[in-house]
Amino acid sequence: MLDVLAHPGWLWRVMIPGGAPQFENLRDFLPKGGDSALAGVQFMGTQLNPALSWQDMEHIRSRWQGKLVLKGILCVEDARRAADMGADGVVLSNHGGRQLDSCVSGVELLPAVSAELGERITILVDGGFCRGSDVLKALALGADGVMIGRAALYGLAAGGQPGVARSLQILRGEMERGMVLLGCRSLDELGRHLVRS
């Protein structure tokens, strides 16, 4: 409450006209009148299944013929297991470090996973990428793609849909400048030789 009071502009623009923040994307799943942020957090806790296993993933793979990408992979062994069970891709992700504060980051795992599995499986990475130069580093280390949700969300919060477009334009500009400075004419020319760790 003190933090809210310390930000009167936000209080005036958001809280007073719209009420307390809610999980709008969960509204249809929550009980009537139970759409507060606290109720949303409690509901999300009921949706996590600690018994979920690799056998469940194999079952899903056997029933789902579309693309299957597993997110939250944090070691080479799990990436290999995902590839062996028929996953089309993995996302190297510690979910922003929200679960384990000293957990390895996806980009730290990227070179090893790419070296072993880069030809077998699509490798995506996330973890708070907010600059075009960071995207280039991940691509150079072997990622097939980089998830940049945070940058888009910042743009959305700042300016709605035009803010998202602007944030993506900024990222693209940073990537283009970085490539020029690296002497690369295409993303295919990026490689580990450009990254010193």
ABEGO torsion letter per residue (X at the ends): XAAAAABAAAAAAAAAAAEBBBBAAAAAABBBGAABAAAAAAAAAAABBAABBAAAAAAAAAABABBBBBBGBABAAAAAAAAAAGBABBBBBAGGGAABAABBBAAAAAAAAAAAAAAABBBBBBGGBABAAAAAAAAAAGBABBBAAAAAAAAAAAAEAAAAAAAAAAAAAAAAAAAAAAGBABAAABBAAABBX
